[in-house]
């Protein structure tokens, strides 16, 4: 792994573990065992590292937006796709835990954050529209907008809340709990003929998480 990639990965891990505010560029360099000058050769400061990490996260969700209509044709497909989305939320949890700080601390980062949140809202709307067109969901336009907002709120904040509730929870269980929360929000709108499949997924996930 090249030094630049190592810096990004170490930064992501430190931000996830400790939050964005307490971590300095010097701490990142120390974590990697490199000089501050070596770090500044690749990134001129913490904001530049954050900008790249936010862009990485944004690109993952952009790729998913393109893939959704091709990959999701049933509630079973939606389950798998949702799990992948929650992995992204967990991988970059520091972004969503620090939304206010990132938005207010730097105008440039604020623009990136707003663009990311807009993309996420668009992706969730696309998901709901696709499931409605497949007959999986029965939801009108007004309800769909509210449901999209609620799903986005869970996606943005579920990991931080769950970790506070149960710090010892391992990552697979954490992911499944996040997916269960998403499915629970969607369940009132699932068409009756798809209800059994939804219940089966929920029970399976609940058994695995205990």
N, C-alpha and C positions, 0 to 999 in steps of 0.2 A: 504494500500500500504506500502510495506517495505521501510526502510530508503534508501536502495540502489536504488530502483526504483524511489523514490521521488527525489533523487539527480540527476538521469539521466533525469527525466522529467523536473525538474527545470532548469537544465543546457541547455537542448534543447530549452526551451522557451526563456531563456536569450540570448543564442547564436542567435536564430532567430530574436529576437527583437533588439539586440545591436551589433551583430557580434561577432566573436570569439575573436579577439585581445583585446578588452577593458575589457572582463570579466575575473576575477581571481577566484581562488578557494575560497578565502575569501568572495567574493561577492556571490558566490553560497551558501556558508554556511549561510551567513547573510539572503539571500532570504528565506531560509528554516527555519531559526530560530534555527539552530544547531551550535555547536561549531566547529571550524576548526579541532579539534582533532577527532570529530565524523566523519567528512567528510573523513579525511585521514585514518580512520579505514577501510573505504570501497574503497577509491581511493587515490592513492599516489600523485595525482596532476591532473591538468587540462588535460594534454595529455592522461592520462589513461581514463578519462571520455570521451574525444573525440574519442579515439580508440574504446570504447564500442559502442558509438552512431553511428560511421561509420560502425561498424560490424552489428548493428541492421538494418541500412539502406540497406546494402549489402544483408543481409538475406531476406529482403522483396522483393528485385528485383530478388534474386535467386529463391524464391518461385514462383514469377510471371513467370520466365523463364520456370519453370517446368509445370506451369498451362496453358500457352498460347495455346499450340497445342490442349489441351483438350477442352478449353473453347471458342475458337474463330473459328467459321465456316462461318461467314458472316461479312459484313460491319457493321451491327448492333451490333454484338458481339464485334467487334473491337472498336467501339465507347465507349461501357461500360468499356472495358479493359483499353483503353487509359485514361479514366477518373480516374481509379484506380491508374495507374502509375503516373499521375499528382498529385494525392493526396500524394504519397510518396515524389515526388520532393518538394512539398510545405511543408510537415511535417519536412523534413530535409533540408530546403532551406539554412540554414547557411553553410552547407557543400559546396554547389555549388556556393554560394556567396564568399566563402573564399578558393577556390581551390588553388590559387597560394600561399597564406599564409600557408595553411596546408601542401602543398607539399614541400615547401622550409623550413619550420620551424623545421620539425622533419623528419629524414629519415624513421622512423617506420610509421609515419602517411602518409608520401609520398607514401610508398609501398601500404598501404591500399587504398589510393585515386586512385592510378593507377589501382589497381585490380578492384575497384568499377567502374571506367570509362570503363575498358575493358568489364566488365560484362554488363554494360548498352549498349555498342556498340553491343555486341553479342546478347542481347535481342532484340534490334531494328532490327538487321539483320534477326533474326528468325521471327519476326513479318512480315517483308516485304516478306520474302521467303514464309511464310505460306499464306499470302494474294495473292501472285502471283500464288501459286499452286492451290488456290481455284478459280482462274480466276477473282478475284476482282481487282487486279492490273495488268497493262501491263508495265513492266519495265525491261530493260536489265541489265546485271550484272554491267556494269560500272555505269549506272545511279543509280542502287540500292545502290551502295557503297556511292556515293555522297549524295543521299537522306538520307541514314542512318546517315551520318555525320551531315547533316543539321537538322534532327530531334533531334539528340543528343544535338546539340548546343542550340536549342530552349529549350529542356528539362532542360539543365543545367542552363540556364540564364534567362528563361522567367519570373520566379516569381520576381526576383530582379528588372528587367526592369519594369514590370507591376506595382509593388509597388511604384517605383520611379515616374512613370507616374500618378498614381492615388492612393495615400496613403489611401484614405477612402474606397477603394473597399473591399466588404466583401468576405469571403473565397469562397462561392459557385460561385460568379461571377468571381472571380480570376481564379478558376479552369476551368470554362467554357471558359474563354478567352484563357487559355492555350491550351485547347483541340481544339478550333477553329484554333489556330495557327498551330497546328499539322495537322489537317485535310486540311488546306489550302495548306500546303506543299505536301501532298499526292494527292490532287485532280487532278493535271494534269495527273496522271498515273492511275486513276481509269477507269476501263473498261466502255464503254458507257452504258451497261445494268445496271450498278450499280450507274450511275451518279445521277439519280433522288433521290436515297436514301441518297447520300452524301449531296446534296443540301438541302434536307429536314432537316437533322441533323444540318447543318450549320445555316440555317435560324432559327431553333428552339432555338439554343444556342444564336444567336445574339439577338433574341427577349427577352430572359431571362436576358441577360446582359445589354440590353438597348443600 
